[in-house]
Amino acid sequence: MAARYRTEASNGVDGRSRVPDGLDVAVASPLKADADPAATNPEQLLALAWATCLNGTAQVLVREQRRTNVRVEVELHPVAPGPGYAFHVDAFLSAEGMTDAEAQDLLERAHARCPVSKLIGGAATVHVHTEAFAAA
């Protein structure tokens, strides 16, 4: 089956990540003492990617008839025993005018369908939750 969309990104020694003919952002590790506070980092990019994908999927499922919001929290934790780090990621979906059970059903269906969820959803440090509606 042919791809519906394709992109690529690169990151080099100049402290920038780029998408050809598109996004060009300064990036920095949040662990570096001298990190540029205006630069973004992988944790922020992961949070943006999942929040955008999961909420877009929820909107498809509700046929854009209700407002939904997805909030994603990403933490970086050392792996014990090391080396390295692991992301701990939590997504919170809220849906206007839905009961807790309806919001939970929407979350489960969106999480099963969202491509980013499919990519990271099997990790032990990835969790999804519902919460009271909060407009972004």
ZIQUIPE-V398692 format. One record per backbone hydrogen bond with DSSP energy under -1.0 kcal/mol. NH is the residue of the N-H (numbers start at 1). CO is the residue of the C=O. If there is no record, write none. Layout:
nh=NH co=CO
nh=NH co=CO
This chain:
nh=10 co=18
nh=12 co=16
nh=15 co=12
nh=17 co=25
nh=18 co=10
nh=19 co=23
nh=22 co=19
nh=25 co=17
nh=27 co=15
nh=28 co=40
nh=32 co=29
nh=35 co=32
nh=39 co=36
nh=40 co=26
nh=45 co=41
nh=46 co=42
nh=47 co=43
nh=48 co=44
nh=49 co=45
nh=50 co=46
nh=51 co=47
nh=52 co=48
nh=53 co=49
nh=54 co=50
nh=55 co=51
nh=56 co=52
nh=57 co=53
nh=58 co=54
nh=59 co=55
nh=60 co=56
nh=61 co=57
nh=62 co=58
nh=63 co=60
nh=64 co=59
nh=65 co=62
nh=69 co=94
nh=71 co=92
nh=73 co=90
nh=75 co=88
nh=77 co=86
nh=79 co=84
nh=86 co=77
nh=88 co=75
nh=89 co=125
nh=90 co=73
nh=91 co=127
nh=92 co=71
nh=93 co=129
nh=94 co=69
nh=96 co=67
nh=98 co=95
nh=103 co=99
nh=104 co=100
nh=105 co=101
nh=106 co=102
nh=107 co=103
nh=108 co=104
nh=109 co=105
nh=110 co=106
nh=111 co=107
nh=112 co=108
nh=114 co=110
nh=118 co=114
nh=119 co=115
nh=120 co=116
nh=121 co=117
nh=123 co=120
nh=126 co=123
nh=127 co=89
nh=129 co=91
nh=131 co=93
